[in-house]
Structure formats: structure tokens, C-alpha cells
Amino acid sequence: MSTSPRVTLPQQSYGGYIFDLDGTLVDSMPTHFRAWRWALHKHGAPHEVFLWDEFVAHGGMAAPDIVADLNRVYGLQMEPETVADEKRERYAYLLESEHLPVIAETVSLVRRLREQGIPYAIGTGSMLPGAMETLRSAGLADWFPIIVTPGDVPPGRGKPNPDIFLLCAERMGVAPESCIVFEDAEPGLAAARAGGMATCRVGACPAVEG
């Protein structure tokens, strides 16, 4: 379990609580980064593509959207769905030998929300199989009755669009303006603001060499 504080929890109470997954509840970003670097290298991306800072800047975005953005920025012609699928497969492979640590502050909050019956949900840029792999690795697989992924919204409407978080609010039965979103990446924070929700930023994990 992570021991250094990553977030200061808000004192105000909200009707519903929405959590990003990777880098917000579970310290999975380094593992995702290694999987991305492997898949991109396999498909011919130069070494300088998607180093740590660029990876962090894309946090929360759906994998095919990330590949499409890298194609646009670097003039590449990678097939978004193929690269995304191979990245997911590599991530699953890495998790076979890893136990992902949780982020203590947010997971403690979720534990309290569960005990008090306050609505909460996950709104993640990962597809459901990968999200469940992450939760299982961290020992949280049965904690979240509501998980919304890019597969639940129209193509191209993942973060930074608000659709994922708005669907979380709908499934919780809570008005968006009564929700708070916990996020570690700017695309997710932008999505929350676009949905009219309060935000709480979770601190980033230390950089990883590519």
C-alpha cells in the first residue's frame, strides 16, 4: 500500500462520488506505461513517442483515442484498435506477476462510503476487462457495483468529454452538480468540469524511465 499522501480529501460532503481508476484508486500507471511502450515499439513508433510526460498528459483517455492522437502528432499510421488491443494484452500479461498497490487515501474513502451507503462509482478510460484486472490485482474486485468505461459511451466520447462521468451520475441516481470526481490526469479533470462536477486532484506517481 502506498504510504506517501497523494491527495487531500475534501471536507465538504457530496451526493455521489466518482473515481477514476488508474492512478487514482490503484497505483497502476507504471505498469500501464510499460505496456504502452512495448506495444508502440512493436508497431514502429520511435523511442521519443509517448515518454512519461506525454503518457501522463493522456491519462484517462481511451486507448484507441490515444493511438489516433499519437498518429496525428507524429505523422504515424498505427492502427488504433490493433495497438490498443496489444497494449491491453501486454498489461494483462504483466499483471500475472504483479500485485498492484492501492492509493491509501482514496481507497479509505471508498471504504467509508461503502459502510455509510453513500453512492459511488468508477469512471475509467480503461475498457472493462482491463479495469477488472486492475481491481483484482489490487484486491478490490468486489468493491464497485458501478463501473463505467469507454465501452458504455459512443465512440470518441471518452475523456475529456463528460459522457463517462455523466453516466456514472445517472447510474448512481445523483445529479451531476451534486457529484465530485477524483482524478489524477487533466483529461479526466476536464471531463468532470465539462459535466458540471466538483473535482479533487490526486497527485501523480513519480516518473518512470521509458
Secondary structure, 3 states (H helix, E strand, C coil): CCCCCCCCCCCCCCCEEEECCECCCECCHHHHHHHHHHHHHHCCCCCCCCCHHHHHHCCCCCHHHHHHHHHHHHCCCCCHHHHHHHHHHHHHHHHCCCCCCECHHHHHHHHHHHHHCCCEEEECCCCHHHHHHHHHHCCCCCCCCCEECHHHCCCCCCCCCCHHHHHHHHHHCCCHHHEEEEECCHHHHHHHHHCCCEEEECCCCCCCCC
